[in-house]
């Protein structure tokens, strides 16, 4: 991740609505690159990136993504799109990239009040409902949620199987989701120790949990049967359901990592919701219906879940401009500390089959 530009601190301190309004102006300035200068633009989500609904004068609908500055290089974004296209070729329903008039897959745009040019890309709009949300988990009774996670397991297995055999094109560049990125001294999302709402007693527990996770991941290693190309953000909110097969969106964090880590990411919202216990078996069953998952690897699921939780806890630190991240921080700290306490005590985390 590169250094943030001059003027970033001033932008960071603006209210979220004002930040979004300025980024919307930047988005509108990018649209002529696709011949959509007169389109109607509406904010859909402003979190890691800003996503806008774009409706042309003829009624065609698209999703415009404005990237967070410094998070991904152009080469990484192009590589993301190459893998999405390759997955689509084997039947995984991924976002369809819309090239600019010049044939490129991304452009850069500027606007007054935004202290840097932002990378922008465009996708065909995907209709469908999110399977769930990070904050709220997955709606429905036990059977419905278990069925959803069985489907998620199959989808994860399909993605992993493809990534393991796909010949990567020259120049392919994506990040590693290893121990350093997740629980290292300078993790990708931020150092949870710097979280303003964190109590000293909480920090003590979390640091102990982090040390144990580091040891466990180091011992696990990166053999090819357990490490490979992942979606990277396999949350229910990134799976859209509707007519036909589910659609997998938001490949912004795709990269190499542990396959079991991918599964742990999908389970984290249910930890917040307190529903994890009755879906893990269905999740693993769905995965194993298409791809091998040895018990010896599955034993690392609690460690991977702890690694994912600790990484999320650093997110409000690394994203100080995001009001949502700051609002979530106290609840997230309480949830992750509780998880760490059980993890250190060797208590069940609800992941037993």
C-alpha positions as CSV (number, residue, x, y, z in Angstrom):
1,X,0.0,0.0,0.0
2,X,1.5,3.4,-1.0
3,X,1.7,6.5,1.0
4,X,-1.5,8.6,1.0
5,X,-1.3,12.0,-0.8
6,X,-1.1,15.5,0.6
7,X,-4.5,16.8,1.7
8,X,-5.7,13.3,2.7
9,X,-6.0,14.2,6.4
10,X,-8.3,17.1,5.6
11,X,-10.4,14.8,3.4
12,X,-10.4,12.1,6.1
13,X,-11.8,14.5,8.7
14,X,-14.9,15.4,6.6
15,X,-18.2,13.9,7.5
16,X,-19.0,10.7,5.6
17,X,-21.7,12.3,3.5
18,X,-19.4,15.1,2.3
19,X,-16.7,12.5,1.4
20,X,-19.2,10.5,-0.6
21,X,-20.5,13.7,-2.3
22,X,-17.0,14.6,-3.4
23,X,-16.3,11.1,-4.6
24,X,-19.6,11.1,-6.6
25,X,-18.4,14.2,-8.4
26,X,-15.2,12.3,-9.3
27,X,-17.2,9.4,-10.4
28,X,-19.3,11.6,-12.7
29,X,-16.2,12.9,-14.3
30,X,-15.0,9.4,-15.1
31,X,-18.2,8.4,-16.9
32,X,-17.5,10.0,-20.3
33,X,-14.7,7.4,-20.6
34,X,-17.5,4.9,-21.2
35,X,-19.7,7.3,-23.1
36,X,-22.0,7.7,-20.1
37,X,-21.6,11.4,-19.4
38,X,-25.3,12.0,-19.1
39,X,-26.0,9.0,-16.9
40,X,-27.8,9.1,-13.5
41,X,-25.5,8.2,-10.6
42,X,-26.5,7.0,-7.1
43,X,-24.3,5.9,-4.2
44,X,-24.7,2.2,-3.3
45,X,-21.9,1.6,-0.8
46,X,-19.0,3.6,0.6
47,X,-16.7,1.4,2.6
48,X,-13.3,0.2,1.3
49,X,-14.2,1.6,-2.1
50,X,-17.1,3.7,-3.3
51,X,-19.7,1.9,-5.5
52,X,-22.3,3.8,-7.5
53,X,-25.3,2.7,-9.5
54,X,-25.1,4.2,-13.0
55,X,-28.1,4.3,-15.2
56,X,-27.7,5.5,-18.8
57,X,-30.3,7.5,-20.7
58,X,-31.4,4.3,-22.5
59,X,-32.0,2.6,-19.2
60,X,-28.9,0.3,-19.1
61,X,-27.5,-0.1,-15.6
62,X,-24.0,-0.5,-14.4
63,X,-21.9,-0.5,-11.2
64,X,-19.0,2.0,-11.1
65,X,-16.3,1.3,-8.5
66,X,-14.1,4.2,-7.3
67,X,-11.1,2.7,-5.5
68,X,-9.7,3.7,-2.2
69,X,-6.4,5.5,-2.9
70,X,-3.2,3.5,-2.5
71,X,-4.8,0.2,-1.8
72,X,-4.4,-1.6,-5.2
73,X,-2.0,-0.9,-8.0
74,X,-3.2,-0.8,-11.6
75,X,-1.5,-4.2,-12.2
76,X,-3.3,-5.7,-9.3
77,X,-6.7,-4.4,-10.5
78,X,-6.1,-5.8,-14.0
79,X,-5.1,-9.1,-12.6
80,X,-8.3,-9.2,-10.5
81,X,-10.3,-8.8,-13.7
82,X,-8.3,-11.5,-15.5
83,X,-9.2,-14.0,-12.9
84,X,-12.8,-13.0,-12.8
85,X,-13.0,-13.5,-16.5
86,X,-11.3,-16.9,-16.3
87,X,-13.8,-18.0,-13.6
88,X,-16.7,-16.8,-15.7
89,X,-15.4,-19.1,-18.5
90,X,-15.9,-22.1,-16.2
91,X,-19.3,-21.2,-15.0
92,X,-18.7,-19.1,-11.9
93,X,-20.9,-16.1,-12.2
94,X,-18.7,-13.0,-11.7
95,X,-19.1,-9.3,-12.5
96,X,-18.7,-8.5,-16.2
97,X,-16.2,-5.8,-16.8
98,X,-17.2,-3.0,-19.2
99,X,-14.2,-1.6,-21.0
100,X,-13.7,2.1,-21.7
101,X,-14.1,3.6,-25.2
102,X,-10.4,3.1,-25.6
103,X,-10.6,-0.5,-24.7
104,X,-9.0,-0.3,-21.2
105,X,-10.6,-1.9,-18.1
106,X,-9.9,1.1,-15.8
107,X,-9.3,4.8,-15.8
108,X,-8.3,7.5,-13.4
109,X,-10.5,10.5,-12.5
110,X,-10.1,13.7,-10.4
111,X,-12.4,16.2,-8.8
112,X,-12.1,19.3,-6.7
113,X,-12.0,18.4,-3.0
114,X,-10.6,14.9,-3.5
115,X,-6.8,15.1,-2.9
116,X,-5.8,12.5,-5.5
117,X,-6.8,10.8,-8.7
118,X,-8.8,7.7,-8.1
119,X,-8.9,4.5,-10.1
120,X,-12.3,3.8,-11.5
121,X,-13.8,0.7,-13.3
122,X,-17.2,-0.3,-14.5
123,X,-19.2,-3.5,-14.4
124,X,-22.6,-4.6,-15.8
125,X,-25.2,-4.3,-13.1
126,X,-26.1,-7.6,-11.2
127,X,-29.5,-8.0,-9.8
128,X,-29.9,-10.1,-6.7
129,X,-30.1,-9.9,-2.9
130,X,-27.1,-10.2,-0.6
131,X,-27.0,-13.5,1.2
132,X,-26.1,-11.6,4.3
133,X,-24.1,-8.7,5.8
134,X,-21.0,-8.5,8.0
135,X,-22.8,-6.6,10.6
136,X,-26.1,-8.6,10.6
137,X,-25.1,-12.1,9.6
138,X,-27.5,-14.2,7.6
139,X,-31.3,-14.0,8.0
140,X,-33.5,-17.1,8.4
141,X,-34.0,-20.1,10.5
142,X,-31.4,-22.8,11.1
143,X,-32.3,-24.9,8.0
144,X,-32.3,-21.9,5.7
145,X,-28.9,-20.6,6.9
146,X,-27.4,-24.1,6.8
147,X,-28.6,-24.5,3.2
148,X,-27.1,-21.2,2.3
149,X,-23.7,-22.2,3.7
150,X,-23.8,-25.5,2.0
151,X,-24.1,-23.5,-1.3
152,X,-21.3,-21.2,-0.2
153,X,-19.1,-24.2,0.5
154,X,-19.6,-25.6,-3.0
155,X,-18.9,-22.1,-4.4
156,X,-15.6,-21.8,-2.4
157,X,-14.5,-25.2,-3.6
158,X,-15.2,-24.3,-7.2
159,X,-13.2,-21.1,-6.9
160,X,-10.3,-22.8,-5.2
161,X,-10.1,-25.7,-7.6
162,X,-10.0,-23.3,-10.5
163,X,-7.3,-21.1,-8.9
164,X,-5.1,-24.2,-8.2
165,X,-5.0,-25.2,-11.9
166,X,-5.3,-21.9,-13.7
167,X,-2.2,-20.9,-15.6
168,X,-1.6,-17.3,-14.5
169,X,-0.9,-14.8,-17.2
170,X,2.3,-12.9,-17.4
171,X,2.5,-10.0,-15.0
172,X,-0.3,-11.4,-12.8
173,X,0.0,-9.6,-9.4
174,X,-2.2,-10.1,-6.4
175,X,-1.4,-9.8,-2.6
176,X,-0.6,-12.6,-0.2
177,X,-2.9,-13.1,2.8
178,X,-0.2,-14.7,4.9
179,X,0.5,-14.3,8.7
180,X,2.3,-11.0,8.1
181,X,-0.6,-9.5,6.3
182,X,-3.1,-10.7,8.8
183,X,-1.4,-10.7,12.2
184,X,2.0,-9.3,11.6
185,X,3.6,-6.2,13.2
186,X,2.3,-4.1,10.3
187,X,-0.9,-5.9,9.1
188,X,-2.7,-4.8,5.9
189,X,-5.7,-3.3,7.6
190,X,-4.0,-1.7,10.6
191,X,-2.7,-2.4,14.1
192,X,-5.5,-3.2,16.5
193,X,-3.3,-2.0,19.4
194,X,-4.0,1.5,18.2
195,X,-7.7,1.2,18.4
196,X,-8.9,4.1,20.6
197,X,-11.8,2.2,22.3
198,X,-9.6,-0.8,23.2
199,X,-9.3,-1.4,27.0
200,X,-5.9,-2.5,28.4
201,X,-7.4,-5.9,29.6
202,X,-8.8,-6.5,26.1
203,X,-5.4,-5.7,24.5
204,X,-3.7,-8.2,26.8
205,X,-6.0,-11.0,25.7
206,X,-5.8,-10.1,22.0
207,X,-2.0,-9.9,21.9
208,X,-1.8,-13.3,23.5
209,X,-4.2,-14.7,20.9
210,X,-2.2,-13.1,18.1
211,X,1.0,-14.8,19.3
212,X,-0.7,-18.2,19.4
213,X,-2.1,-17.6,15.9
214,X,1.3,-16.7,14.5
215,X,2.8,-19.9,15.9
216,X,0.0,-22.0,14.5
217,X,0.1,-20.5,11.0
218,X,3.9,-20.7,10.8
219,X,3.7,-24.5,11.7
220,X,0.9,-25.0,9.2
221,X,3.0,-23.8,6.3
222,X,2.2,-23.1,2.6
223,X,2.1,-26.5,0.9
224,X,0.2,-26.5,-2.4
225,X,-2.6,-28.6,-0.9
226,X,-3.5,-25.8,1.5
227,X,-2.4,-22.6,-0.1
228,X,-3.5,-21.0,-3.3
229,X,-5.6,-18.4,-5.1
230,X,-8.6,-17.2,-3.0
231,X,-11.5,-14.8,-3.4
232,X,-10.1,-13.2,-0.2
233,X,-13.3,-11.6,1.1
234,X,-15.7,-14.5,1.1
235,X,-18.5,-12.9,3.1
236,X,-22.2,-13.5,2.6
237,X,-22.6,-9.9,1.5
238,X,-20.4,-10.7,-1.5
239,X,-22.7,-13.4,-2.7
240,X,-25.9,-12.3,-4.6
241,X,-28.8,-14.7,-4.8
242,X,-31.7,-14.5,-7.2
243,X,-32.6,-16.3,-10.3
244,X,-30.1,-19.0,-11.3
245,X,-26.8,-19.7,-9.7
246,X,-25.4,-17.3,-7.0
247,X,-23.2,-14.5,-8.2
248,X,-19.8,-13.9,-6.5
249,X,-18.8,-10.2,-6.4
250,X,-16.1,-7.9,-5.0
251,X,-12.8,-9.6,-5.9
252,X,-10.8,-6.6,-4.5
253,X,-9.0,-8.8,-2.0
254,X,-8.4,-11.8,-4.1
255,X,-4.9,-13.2,-3.7
256,X,-3.0,-16.2,-2.4
257,X,-3.8,-17.6,1.0
258,X,-4.9,-20.6,3.0
259,X,-8.0,-22.3,1.7
260,X,-9.2,-22.8,5.3
261,X,-8.8,-19.1,5.8
262,X,-11.3,-18.4,3.1
263,X,-13.8,-20.6,4.9
264,X,-13.1,-18.8,8.2
265,X,-13.9,-15.5,6.5
266,X,-17.3,-16.7,5.5
267,X,-18.1,-17.8,9.0
268,X,-17.1,-14.6,10.8
269,X,-20.5,-12.9,10.4
270,X,-22.2,-15.8,12.1
271,X,-19.7,-15.5,15.0
272,X,-21.0,-11.9,15.4
273,X,-24.5,-13.1,15.1
274,X,-24.0,-16.2,17.4
275,X,-25.3,-18.7,14.8
276,X,-22.1,-20.3,13.7
277,X,-22.5,-23.7,15.4
278,X,-25.3,-25.1,13.3
279,X,-23.9,-24.2,9.9
280,X,-20.3,-25.3,10.0
281,X,-21.1,-28.9,9.2
282,X,-23.2,-27.9,6.2
283,X,-20.5,-25.5,5.0
284,X,-17.8,-28.2,5.1
285,X,-20.1,-30.7,3.5
286,X,-20.7,-28.3,0.6
287,X,-17.0,-27.8,0.1
288,X,-16.2,-31.5,0.3
289,X,-18.8,-32.3,-2.3
290,X,-16.5,-30.8,-4.9
291,X,-13.0,-30.7,-3.3
292,X,-11.0,-32.5,-0.8
293,X,-10.6,-30.8,2.6
294,X,-8.5,-33.0,5.0
295,X,-9.4,-33.1,8.7
296,X,-5.8,-32.1,9.5
297,X,-6.4,-28.8,7.6
298,X,-9.9,-28.3,9.1
299,X,-8.3,-28.4,12.6
300,X,-6.8,-25.0,11.7
301,X,-10.2,-23.4,11.3
302,X,-10.3,-21.9,14.8
303,X,-6.8,-20.4,14.2
304,X,-7.9,-19.0,10.8
305,X,-11.0,-17.6,12.3
306,X,-9.0,-15.9,15.0
307,X,-6.6,-14.5,12.4
308,X,-9.5,-13.1,10.4
309,X,-11.1,-11.6,13.5
310,X,-7.8,-9.9,14.5
311,X,-7.3,-8.5,11.0
312,X,-10.9,-7.0,11.1
313,X,-10.2,-5.4,14.4
314,X,-7.4,-3.4,12.8
315,X,-9.7,-2.1,10.1
316,X,-11.0,0.9,11.9
317,X,-7.4,1.9,12.6
318,X,-6.4,1.7,9.0
319,X,-9.6,3.4,7.8
320,X,-9.9,6.4,10.0
321,X,-12.0,8.3,7.4
322,X,-14.8,5.7,7.5
323,X,-17.5,6.6,10.0
324,X,-19.0,3.1,9.7
325,X,-15.6,1.6,10.8
326,X,-15.4,3.8,13.8
327,X,-19.0,3.1,14.8
328,X,-18.4,-0.6,14.6
329,X,-15.2,-0.6,16.6
330,X,-16.5,-1.0,20.2
331,X,-18.8,-3.9,19.3
332,X,-16.1,-5.5,17.1
333,X,-13.6,-5.2,20.0
334,X,-16.0,-6.9,22.4
335,X,-16.8,-9.7,20.0
336,X,-13.2,-10.4,19.0
337,X,-12.0,-10.2,22.7
338,X,-14.6,-12.8,23.6
339,X,-13.6,-15.0,20.8
340,X,-9.9,-14.7,21.8
341,X,-10.7,-15.6,25.4
342,X,-12.4,-18.8,24.3
343,X,-9.6,-19.5,21.8
344,X,-6.9,-19.2,24.4
345,X,-8.8,-21.4,26.9
346,X,-9.2,-24.1,24.3
347,X,-13.0,-23.8,24.5
348,X,-15.2,-24.7,21.5
349,X,-15.8,-21.9,19.1
350,X,-18.9,-23.4,17.6
351,X,-16.9,-24.9,14.7
352,X,-17.4,-28.5,15.5
353,X,-18.9,-30.8,12.9
